[in-house]
Amino acid sequence: MKSSNILQSAAQVHWNLTPTELVECSLKRKEGILTEKGALRVATGKYTGRSPNDKFIVDSPSVHDDIDWKNNRAFTVEQFEKLYNRMLAYMTNRELFVFDGFAGADDNYHTSVRFINEFAWQNLFIHQLLVRQDQINPDFNHEFLICCIPGFKAVPDIDKTNSEAFIVINFEQKIIIIGGTHYAGEMKKSIFSVMNYLLPRQGILSMHCSANMGDGGETALFFGLSGTGKTTLSADPNRQLIGDDEHGWSDSGIFNIEGGCYAKCIGLRHETEPQIWDAIKFGAVLENAIIDDKSRIVDFDDQSITENTRVAYPVNFIPNARIPGLGGHPKTVVFLTADAFGVLPPISKLNKEQAMYHFLSGYTSKLAGTELGITKPEATFSACFGAPFLPLSPLIYANLLGKKLENHNTKVFLINTGWSGGPYGIGSRMKLSYTRAMVTAAIEGQLDEIGYELDSIFNVDIPTACPGVPTELLKPIYTWQDKDAYLSKAKELAQLFNENILKFGSSIPAEVISAGPIV
């Protein structure tokens, strides 16, 4: 069904309102309140993170052979039609908000998207997160339609969902429906899943990564799951920010898929992250943060609702943002992981095969709050550092990465932003200042002339020194009091790597498999 038909039955439709108008609507409708600095603070109810078990792809004939069904849940065409029709009935005679925009800063590869929202604040959220039109076009022709209606809840016995929440992508009809959950992050990740389906079919590597650029035009990419530091490390005052989460790598270079940022706020300090701190102002959407009733001052340390407090803002809220979000071929790629075992080296250099291995592995620890039910760091493997958003086989993305790295002579580093001196609960989290120093050294070529030592377990090259980082931190075993305990834990993690890589079967080249850890 066309969006025009859907909207004809609405009581009132607000078309492409400005951020100021959307804030006014949100306040009038009592959807949120303003903080001291003017950001719109909202609460998302019991869903304070993504709900991966409630995400489905419609198994229609035209896409059946393309989708990696090992990694994605199927929804029948009939189930979709019934659920969609029930949602449309719910939307009848309601006040709705429409945003028309694009996914993709490169005009050659962007996808036009129309969002229909039940809440003004969620319309503001996606307005700030996607690429906006230069001028509002009343004849906007959207390729994909996304209906985000949190008040409409699924009935599992009727709708064949897992819960009241659902995120269903229909690639054939180019429609996404989201209901039951108020967490706005489901919208941005849904359109990311769409781009992860469309772009590789054009020979473009779609990536769950942040990107920035130095004064000389050299581009760097930062891969990693939520909470590993993509946003924090890419928001460098000495470099231009291209984007903080989703990018494409074409034959022309890098382009941001989004037009905004979605940063974690827990423990935020002006001293350590001034750019994100200053971006929390009028026009930004602050989710689930605790604020004082009278002063409206935010307590960034309070995680009584969730550790996954977040803020959404347009990328131009960052002073040195690159507009439009385009960059050249990356000179450096950084894989970020938050190792809860405390055994991975803080920084190591990877060749192409090692890079493909660790890209396919996507090892990190899920951090508290990023998904429903996660209350403490938990070791996990997520292919391409973003398995929940990959409709296609991870091998497609990994092979594209390998070709890009080889064609453009790109350097790759694995950086552990997790624990040192012991596992979670015993060791301590790597200092942000040390991580920043490692990133700077990798990007600026300060490690090119330094010697390296092979880690006999993880089979990666560790630099013997790194400017700004204590030498004893570079080899994890030196930070553990109990060396035998370190070896035991390191071998345990290495075994998990090896078991995980086997799930990809015989399609992986032998040289990539041999680039992994050695037990």
C-alpha positions as CSV (number, residue, x, y, z in Angstrom):
1,M,0.0,0.0,0.0
2,K,1.3,3.5,-0.9
3,S,2.0,5.8,2.0
4,S,-0.5,8.4,0.5
5,N,-3.3,5.9,1.0
6,I,-2.2,5.2,4.5
7,L,-2.1,8.8,5.5
8,Q,-5.5,9.6,4.0
9,S,-7.1,7.9,6.9
10,A,-5.2,9.8,9.6
11,A,-6.8,12.4,11.7
12,Q,-3.9,14.8,11.1
13,V,-0.6,14.5,9.3
14,H,2.4,16.7,10.0
15,W,4.7,16.8,7.0
16,N,8.5,17.3,7.3
17,L,8.3,19.6,10.4
18,T,11.4,21.4,11.4
19,P,13.3,20.3,14.6
20,T,11.9,23.4,16.4
21,E,8.3,22.4,15.4
22,L,8.8,18.8,16.4
23,V,10.2,19.8,19.8
24,E,7.1,22.0,20.3
25,C,4.8,19.2,19.3
26,S,6.6,16.8,21.7
27,L,6.3,19.1,24.6
28,K,2.7,19.9,23.8
29,R,1.9,16.2,23.7
30,K,3.9,15.6,26.9
31,E,6.3,13.2,25.2
32,G,9.3,14.6,26.9
33,I,10.8,17.6,28.7
34,L,13.7,19.9,28.0
35,T,17.1,19.6,29.8
36,E,19.0,22.6,31.1
37,K,20.8,22.9,27.8
38,G,17.7,22.5,25.7
39,A,17.9,18.8,24.6
40,L,14.6,16.9,24.5
41,R,14.7,14.2,27.2
42,V,12.4,11.2,26.5
43,A,11.9,7.8,28.1
44,T,11.5,4.6,26.0
45,G,9.7,2.4,28.6
46,K,10.8,-1.1,29.1
47,Y,12.7,-1.3,25.8
48,T,15.9,0.6,26.4
49,G,17.9,-1.2,23.8
50,R,17.5,-3.2,20.6
51,S,15.4,-6.3,20.7
52,P,17.1,-8.7,18.2
53,N,14.9,-11.6,18.9
54,D,11.9,-9.6,17.6
55,K,13.4,-8.7,14.2
56,F,12.2,-10.6,11.1
57,I,12.7,-10.5,7.3
58,V,9.8,-11.4,5.1
59,D,10.6,-14.6,3.1
60,S,9.3,-13.5,-0.2
61,P,10.3,-15.3,-3.5
62,S,12.4,-12.5,-4.9
63,V,14.8,-12.4,-1.9
64,H,14.6,-15.9,-0.6
65,D,17.9,-17.1,-2.2
66,D,19.8,-13.9,-1.2
67,I,19.1,-13.9,2.6
68,D,21.3,-15.6,5.1
69,W,18.6,-17.5,7.0
70,K,21.1,-18.8,9.5
71,N,21.4,-15.3,10.8
72,N,17.9,-13.9,10.1
73,R,14.4,-14.9,11.2
74,A,11.9,-15.6,8.5
75,F,8.4,-14.1,8.4
76,T,5.9,-15.3,5.9
77,V,4.2,-13.0,3.3
78,E,0.9,-13.9,4.8
79,Q,2.0,-13.1,8.4
80,F,3.3,-9.7,7.2
81,E,0.1,-8.8,5.4
82,K,-2.0,-9.7,8.5
83,L,0.3,-7.8,10.9
84,Y,0.6,-4.8,8.5
85,N,-3.2,-4.5,8.0
86,R,-3.7,-4.6,11.8
87,M,-1.2,-1.8,12.2
88,L,-2.9,0.2,9.5
89,A,-6.2,-0.1,11.3
90,Y,-4.6,1.1,14.5
91,M,-3.2,4.1,12.6
92,T,-6.6,5.2,11.4
93,N,-7.8,8.5,12.8
94,R,-4.5,9.2,14.6
95,E,-2.1,12.1,14.5
96,L,1.0,11.1,12.5
97,F,4.3,12.7,11.7
98,V,6.2,12.2,8.3
99,F,9.8,12.6,7.6
100,D,11.3,12.3,4.1
101,G,15.0,11.8,3.8
102,F,17.9,9.7,2.5
103,A,20.2,7.0,3.6
104,G,23.6,7.7,2.1
105,A,25.5,11.0,1.7
106,D,26.7,10.0,-1.7
107,D,24.0,11.0,-4.2
108,N,25.1,8.1,-6.5
109,Y,24.2,5.5,-4.0
110,H,21.6,6.9,-1.6
111,T,18.2,5.4,-0.9
112,S,15.2,7.7,-0.4
113,V,13.1,6.8,2.7
114,R,9.8,8.0,4.1
115,F,9.1,7.5,7.9
116,I,5.7,7.6,9.4
117,N,5.8,8.1,13.2
118,E,3.2,8.0,15.9
119,F,5.4,10.2,18.1
120,A,6.8,13.6,17.4
121,W,10.0,12.9,19.3
122,Q,10.7,9.8,17.2
123,N,10.2,11.8,14.0
124,L,12.7,14.3,15.4
125,F,15.1,11.5,16.1
126,I,15.1,10.2,12.6
127,H,15.1,13.7,11.2
128,Q,18.4,14.3,13.0
129,L,19.8,10.8,12.2
130,L,19.3,10.6,8.4
131,V,20.5,12.7,5.5
132,R,18.0,15.5,5.1
133,Q,16.6,17.1,1.9
134,D,18.2,20.4,0.9
135,Q,14.7,21.7,0.2
136,I,11.4,20.0,1.0
137,N,10.0,18.3,-2.0
138,P,6.2,17.8,-1.9
139,D,6.5,15.2,-4.7
140,F,9.2,13.2,-2.8
141,N,9.4,9.7,-4.3
142,H,10.5,7.3,-1.6
143,E,12.0,3.9,-2.3
144,F,11.4,2.5,1.2
145,L,8.6,3.2,3.7
146,I,9.0,2.7,7.4
147,C,6.1,2.8,9.8
148,C,7.2,3.1,13.4
149,I,4.1,2.9,15.6
150,P,5.1,1.9,19.1
151,G,1.6,2.1,20.5
152,F,0.6,-0.8,18.3
153,K,1.6,-4.1,20.0
154,A,1.7,-7.5,18.4
155,V,-0.2,-10.5,19.8
156,P,2.2,-13.4,19.5
157,D,-0.5,-16.0,19.2
158,I,-2.1,-14.1,16.4
159,D,0.8,-12.5,14.7
160,K,3.4,-15.3,15.1
161,T,5.9,-12.9,16.7
162,N,8.0,-13.6,19.7
163,S,6.6,-10.8,21.8
164,E,4.5,-7.6,21.6
165,A,7.5,-5.9,19.9
166,F,8.4,-6.5,16.3
167,I,10.6,-5.2,13.5
168,V,9.7,-6.7,10.2
169,I,11.6,-5.9,6.9
170,N,9.8,-6.6,3.6
171,F,12.4,-6.2,0.9
172,E,10.0,-7.1,-1.9
173,Q,7.4,-4.5,-1.0
174,K,10.1,-2.1,0.4
175,I,8.2,-1.6,3.7
176,I,9.4,-1.9,7.3
177,I,7.0,-2.0,10.2
178,I,8.1,-1.4,13.8
179,G,5.7,-1.7,16.8
180,G,5.5,-2.5,20.4
181,T,8.9,-0.9,21.3
182,H,9.6,2.8,21.9
183,Y,13.4,2.4,21.4
184,A,14.2,4.7,18.5
185,G,17.4,2.9,17.6
186,E,15.3,0.2,15.9
187,M,14.5,2.7,13.1
188,K,18.1,3.6,12.4
189,K,19.3,0.0,12.4
190,S,16.4,-1.1,10.2
191,I,17.4,1.2,7.4
192,F,21.0,0.1,8.0
193,S,19.9,-3.5,7.3
194,V,18.3,-2.2,4.1
195,M,21.6,-0.6,3.0
196,N,23.4,-3.8,4.0
197,Y,21.2,-5.6,1.5
198,L,21.4,-3.0,-1.3
199,L,25.0,-1.8,-1.4
200,P,27.0,-5.1,-1.6
201,R,24.9,-5.9,-4.7
202,Q,26.5,-2.8,-6.3
203,G,30.0,-3.8,-5.2
204,I,30.0,-1.4,-2.3
205,L,31.1,-2.6,1.2
206,S,28.5,-1.5,3.8
207,M,30.1,-1.2,7.2
208,H,29.2,-0.8,10.9
209,C,31.9,1.7,11.5
210,S,32.7,5.3,12.3
211,A,34.9,7.4,10.1
212,N,37.0,10.6,10.3
213,M,39.5,12.5,8.2
214,G,42.8,14.3,8.9
215,D,43.8,17.7,7.6
216,G,45.7,16.0,4.8
217,G,42.6,14.1,3.6
218,E,43.6,10.7,5.0
219,T,40.6,8.8,6.1
220,A,40.3,6.3,9.0
221,L,37.6,3.8,9.8
222,F,36.6,2.4,13.3
223,F,34.7,-0.8,13.4
224,G,33.1,-2.1,16.5
225,L,29.8,-3.0,18.2
226,S,27.9,-0.6,20.5
227,G,30.0,0.5,23.5
228,T,33.4,-0.3,22.0
229,G,34.2,3.4,21.3
230,K,33.3,4.1,17.7
231,T,31.6,7.3,18.4
232,T,34.0,8.5,21.1
233,L,37.2,7.8,19.2
234,S,35.9,9.1,15.9
235,A,34.9,12.4,17.5
236,D,38.5,13.7,17.5
237,P,38.8,17.5,17.8
238,N,41.9,17.2,15.6
239,R,40.1,15.4,12.7
240,Q,37.0,16.0,10.7
241,L,34.1,13.7,11.6
242,I,32.5,11.9,8.6
243,G,30.1,9.8,10.7
244,D,29.9,7.8,13.8
245,D,28.2,4.5,13.0
246,E,27.4,3.4,9.4
247,H,29.3,3.9,6.1
248,G,29.7,2.6,2.6
249,W,33.0,2.0,0.8
250,S,32.6,2.5,-3.0
251,D,35.1,2.8,-5.8
252,S,35.1,6.5,-5.1
253,G,35.8,6.3,-1.4
254,I,33.9,6.5,1.9
255,F,30.4,7.9,2.4
256,N,28.3,8.2,5.5
257,I,25.0,6.4,5.4
258,E,23.5,8.7,8.0
259,G,23.3,12.4,8.7
260,G,23.6,12.3,12.4
261,C,25.1,10.6,15.5
262,Y,23.8,8.3,18.2
263,A,26.2,8.5,21.1
264,K,26.2,6.6,24.4
265,C,26.0,9.0,27.4
266,I,26.7,7.0,30.5
267,G,29.6,8.5,32.4
268,L,29.9,11.3,29.9
269,R,32.4,14.1,30.9
270,H,33.1,17.4,29.2
271,E,36.8,16.9,30.0
272,T,37.1,13.6,28.1
273,E,34.4,14.0,25.4
274,P,33.8,17.7,24.9
275,Q,32.3,17.4,21.4
276,I,29.6,14.9,22.4
277,W,28.9,16.9,25.6
278,D,28.4,20.2,23.6
279,A,26.2,18.4,21.1
280,I,23.5,17.7,23.8
281,K,21.6,20.9,23.2
282,F,18.4,22.1,21.6
283,G,17.5,19.8,18.7
284,A,19.1,16.8,20.3
285,V,17.1,13.8,21.6
286,L,18.3,12.4,24.9
287,E,17.0,8.9,25.8
288,N,16.5,7.5,29.3
289,A,18.9,9.9,31.1
290,I,18.0,11.0,34.6
291,I,17.6,14.7,35.1
292,D,16.8,16.8,38.1
293,D,13.1,17.8,38.2
294,K,13.8,21.5,39.0
295,S,17.2,22.3,37.6
296,R,16.8,20.0,34.6
297,I,20.5,19.2,34.9
298,V,21.4,15.7,33.6
299,D,23.1,13.1,35.8
300,F,25.2,11.2,33.3
301,D,26.3,8.7,35.9
302,D,22.8,7.6,36.9
303,Q,22.0,4.3,35.2
304,S,18.9,3.6,37.3
305,I,16.9,3.2,34.0
306,T,19.6,1.8,31.8
307,E,23.3,2.0,31.1
308,N,22.4,2.5,27.5
309,T,21.5,6.2,27.8
310,R,21.9,7.8,24.4
311,V,21.7,11.1,22.6
312,A,20.8,11.6,18.9
313,Y,22.0,14.8,17.1
314,P,22.8,15.9,13.6
315,V,26.4,15.5,12.6
316,N,26.8,19.2,12.1
317,F,26.4,19.6,15.9
318,I,30.1,18.4,15.9
319,P,32.2,21.6,15.2
320,N,34.6,19.9,12.7
321,A,32.1,17.6,11.0
322,R,32.6,17.0,7.3
323,I,29.6,18.0,5.3
324,P,28.6,16.2,3.2
325,G,29.9,13.0,4.8
326,L,32.3,11.9,2.1
327,G,36.0,10.8,2.3
328,G,38.7,9.2,0.3
329,H,39.8,5.6,0.5
330,P,40.8,4.8,4.1
331,K,44.5,4.8,4.9
332,T,43.9,3.0,8.2
333,V,41.2,0.7,9.6
334,V,40.8,0.1,13.3
335,F,38.9,-2.9,14.7
336,L,37.6,-2.1,18.2
337,T,36.8,-4.8,20.7
338,A,36.0,-4.6,24.4
339,D,37.6,-7.9,25.7
340,A,36.0,-8.9,29.0
341,F,38.5,-11.8,29.3
342,G,41.3,-9.2,29.6
343,V,43.7,-11.1,27.5
344,L,43.7,-9.5,24.0
345,P,46.6,-7.1,23.4
346,P,45.7,-3.4,23.7
347,I,46.9,-3.0,20.1
348,S,48.1,-5.3,17.4
349,K,48.7,-5.1,13.6
350,L,46.9,-7.3,11.2
351,N,47.7,-8.4,7.6
352,K,44.9,-8.9,5.1
353,E,44.1,-12.5,6.1
354,Q,44.2,-11.6,9.8
355,A,41.9,-8.7,9.1
356,M,39.4,-10.9,7.3
357,Y,39.5,-13.4,10.1
358,H,38.8,-10.8,12.8
359,F,36.2,-9.1,10.6
360,L,34.4,-12.4,10.3
361,S,34.8,-13.1,14.0
362,G,33.7,-9.7,15.2
363,Y,34.7,-10.5,18.8
364,T,33.8,-8.2,21.6
365,S,31.8,-8.2,24.8
366,K,28.1,-7.1,24.7
367,L,27.9,-4.3,27.1
368,A,25.1,-3.7,29.6
369,G,22.0,-2.1,28.2
370,T,22.8,-2.4,24.5
371,E,20.3,-5.2,24.2
372,L,17.4,-6.3,26.3
373,G,18.5,-8.7,29.1
374,I,22.2,-7.8,29.0
375,T,23.2,-6.6,32.5
376,K,26.9,-7.2,32.5
377,P,29.6,-7.6,29.8
378,E,29.2,-10.9,27.9
379,A,31.7,-12.4,25.4
380,T,30.2,-12.6,22.0
381,F,31.1,-13.0,18.3
382,S,29.2,-10.8,15.8
383,A,30.2,-11.3,12.2
384,C,31.5,-8.1,10.5
385,F,31.0,-6.3,13.9
386,G,27.3,-6.1,13.1
387,A,25.7,-9.6,12.5
388,P,22.1,-8.5,13.6
389,F,22.1,-6.0,10.7
390,L,23.4,-8.3,7.9
391,P,20.8,-9.8,5.5
392,L,23.4,-11.4,3.3
393,S,26.1,-14.0,4.2
394,P,29.0,-12.5,6.2
395,L,31.4,-13.9,3.6
396,I,30.1,-11.4,1.0
397,Y,31.1,-8.5,3.3
398,A,34.4,-10.1,4.3
399,N,35.5,-10.8,0.7
400,L,34.6,-7.2,-0.2
401,L,36.7,-6.0,2.7
402,G,39.7,-8.1,1.6
403,K,39.6,-6.7,-1.9
404,K,39.3,-3.1,-0.7
405,L,42.2,-3.5,1.7
406,E,44.4,-5.0,-1.0
407,N,43.4,-2.5,-3.7
408,H,44.1,0.5,-1.5
409,N,47.0,-0.8,0.6
410,T,45.1,0.0,3.8
411,K,46.7,-0.8,7.2
412,V,44.6,-2.6,9.8
413,F,44.9,-2.6,13.6
414,L,43.0,-4.4,16.3
415,I,42.6,-2.3,19.4
416,N,41.2,-3.6,22.7
417,T,39.2,-1.0,24.6
418,G,38.2,-3.6,27.2
419,W,39.9,-4.9,30.3
420,S,43.6,-5.2,31.3
421,G,45.2,-6.9,34.3
422,G,42.5,-9.5,34.6
423,P,39.0,-10.3,33.4
424,Y,35.9,-8.2,34.0
425,G,35.4,-7.9,37.8
426,I,39.2,-8.3,38.5
427,G,41.0,-6.2,35.9
428,S,40.4,-2.6,35.0
429,R,39.0,-1.0,31.8
430,M,41.7,0.4,29.5
431,K,42.1,4.2,30.1
432,L,40.6,6.3,27.3
433,S,43.8,8.4,27.2
434,Y,45.8,5.3,26.4
435,T,43.3,4.1,23.7
436,R,43.4,7.6,22.1
437,A,47.2,7.4,22.1
438,M,47.1,4.0,20.3
439,V,44.6,5.3,17.7
440,T,46.7,8.4,17.1
441,A,49.9,6.3,16.7
442,A,48.1,3.9,14.3
443,I,46.6,6.6,12.1
444,E,49.6,8.9,12.0
445,G,52.0,6.1,11.1
446,Q,54.0,6.3,14.4
447,L,54.0,2.5,14.5
448,D,55.4,2.0,11.0
449,E,59.0,1.9,12.1
450,I,58.6,0.2,15.4
451,G,59.4,-3.5,16.0
452,Y,56.8,-6.1,16.5
453,E,56.5,-9.3,18.5
454,L,54.2,-12.2,17.5
455,D,51.7,-13.2,20.2
456,S,52.0,-17.0,20.2
457,I,48.4,-17.6,21.2
458,F,46.4,-14.9,19.3
459,N,48.8,-15.0,16.3
460,V,48.9,-11.2,15.9
461,D,51.9,-8.8,15.9
462,I,52.2,-6.6,19.0
463,P,54.3,-3.4,18.8
464,T,57.2,-3.3,21.2
465,A,56.4,0.4,22.0
466,C,53.6,2.9,21.4
467,P,53.9,6.6,22.1
468,G,51.8,7.7,25.1
469,V,51.2,4.1,26.4
470,P,53.2,2.4,29.2
471,T,55.2,-0.4,27.5
472,E,54.2,-3.0,30.2
473,L,50.5,-2.6,29.1
474,L,51.2,-3.7,25.5
475,K,51.7,-7.4,26.4
476,P,48.7,-8.5,28.5
477,I,50.5,-11.2,30.4
478,Y,52.7,-8.6,32.1
479,T,49.6,-6.9,33.6
480,W,48.3,-10.1,35.2
481,Q,49.7,-11.1,38.7
482,D,48.9,-14.7,38.0
483,K,50.6,-15.6,34.8
484,D,49.2,-19.2,34.7
485,A,45.7,-17.7,35.1
486,Y,46.4,-15.5,32.1
487,L,47.5,-18.4,29.9
488,S,44.5,-20.4,30.9
489,K,42.1,-17.5,30.1
490,A,43.9,-16.7,26.8
491,K,43.7,-20.2,25.6
492,E,40.0,-20.3,26.5
493,L,39.3,-17.3,24.4
494,A,41.5,-18.6,21.6
495,Q,39.4,-21.8,21.6
496,L,36.2,-19.8,21.4
497,F,37.6,-18.0,18.3
498,N,38.4,-21.3,16.6
499,E,35.0,-22.8,17.4
500,N,33.2,-19.7,16.1
501,I,35.1,-19.5,12.8
502,L,34.0,-23.1,12.0
503,K,30.4,-22.1,11.6
504,F,31.3,-20.4,8.3
505,G,32.1,-23.8,6.8
506,S,34.5,-24.6,4.0
507,S,33.9,-21.4,2.1
508,I,36.6,-19.5,4.0
509,P,40.1,-19.7,2.3
510,A,42.6,-21.7,4.2
511,E,45.0,-18.8,4.6
512,V,42.2,-16.9,6.4
513,I,41.5,-19.7,8.8
514,S,45.2,-20.1,9.6
515,A,45.4,-16.4,10.4
516,G,43.4,-17.0,13.6
517,P,44.6,-17.8,17.2
518,I,46.6,-20.9,17.9
519,V,45.7,-23.3,20.7
